[in-house]
């Protein structure tokens, strides 16, 4: 997971990740377990619709650290090359 999310071909954050999903660019998604479900319902529904594998991370803080940013992250995606 950490190696995947250290790549440049990724999105971090809900808005950017939703856009990538709508554009058909996502191959895998990561979601923080401590996010309120209603905040990411559209994201989760789109992942299911497009059959995108979702991997859960313990917290928003941990996901942000893994992505190499200095703030928390609710979701992140690995993009097609």
C-alpha positions as CSV (number, residue, x, y, z in Angstrom):
1,X,0.0,0.0,0.0
2,X,2.7,2.5,1.0
3,X,4.6,1.9,-2.2
4,X,1.5,2.3,-4.3
5,X,0.5,5.5,-2.7
6,X,3.9,7.0,-3.0
7,X,3.5,7.0,-6.8
8,X,2.8,10.1,-8.8
9,X,-0.2,8.5,-10.5
10,X,-2.6,9.0,-7.6
11,X,-5.3,11.3,-6.3
12,X,-5.6,12.4,-2.7
13,X,-8.8,13.8,-1.3
14,X,-12.5,13.3,-2.0
15,X,-13.1,15.9,-4.7
16,X,-10.1,14.9,-6.8
17,X,-10.8,11.2,-6.4
18,X,-14.4,11.6,-7.4
19,X,-13.4,13.4,-10.5
20,X,-11.0,10.6,-11.4
21,X,-13.6,8.0,-10.8
22,X,-16.1,9.8,-13.1
23,X,-13.4,10.0,-15.8
24,X,-12.7,6.2,-15.5
25,X,-9.1,6.7,-14.4
26,X,-9.1,4.8,-11.1
27,X,-7.7,1.3,-10.7
28,X,-7.8,1.1,-6.8
29,X,-9.1,3.1,-4.0
30,X,-8.1,3.7,-0.3
31,X,-10.5,4.9,2.3
32,X,-9.8,5.9,5.9
33,X,-11.9,3.9,8.4
34,X,-12.6,7.0,10.6
35,X,-14.5,8.9,7.9
36,X,-18.2,9.5,8.4
37,X,-20.0,7.2,6.0
38,X,-22.4,9.9,4.7
39,X,-19.4,12.0,3.6
40,X,-18.1,9.3,1.2
41,X,-21.4,7.6,0.2
42,X,-21.1,8.9,-3.4
43,X,-17.5,7.8,-3.6
44,X,-18.2,4.3,-2.3
45,X,-21.2,3.9,-4.6
46,X,-19.1,4.9,-7.6
47,X,-16.4,2.5,-6.6
48,X,-18.9,-0.3,-6.4
49,X,-20.5,0.7,-9.7
50,X,-17.1,0.7,-11.5
51,X,-16.0,-2.5,-9.6
52,X,-13.0,-0.7,-8.0
53,X,-11.2,-2.5,-5.3
54,X,-11.3,-0.6,-2.0
55,X,-8.6,-1.0,0.7
56,X,-9.3,0.5,4.1
57,X,-6.7,2.4,6.2
58,X,-7.0,2.8,9.9
59,X,-7.3,6.6,10.0
60,X,-7.4,9.8,8.0
61,X,-4.1,10.8,9.5
62,X,-2.4,7.5,8.5
63,X,-3.7,7.8,5.0
64,X,-2.4,11.3,4.7
65,X,1.1,10.2,5.9
66,X,1.1,7.3,3.5
67,X,0.3,9.6,0.6
68,X,3.1,11.9,1.6
69,X,1.1,14.9,2.6
70,X,1.1,16.8,5.9
71,X,-2.6,16.7,6.6
72,X,-5.2,14.0,6.9
73,X,-6.9,12.4,3.8
74,X,-10.3,10.8,3.6
75,X,-9.7,8.9,0.4
76,X,-7.0,8.3,-2.2
77,X,-6.8,6.5,-5.5
78,X,-4.3,4.8,-7.7
79,X,-4.7,5.9,-11.3
80,X,-4.2,4.2,-14.6
81,X,-1.0,4.9,-16.4
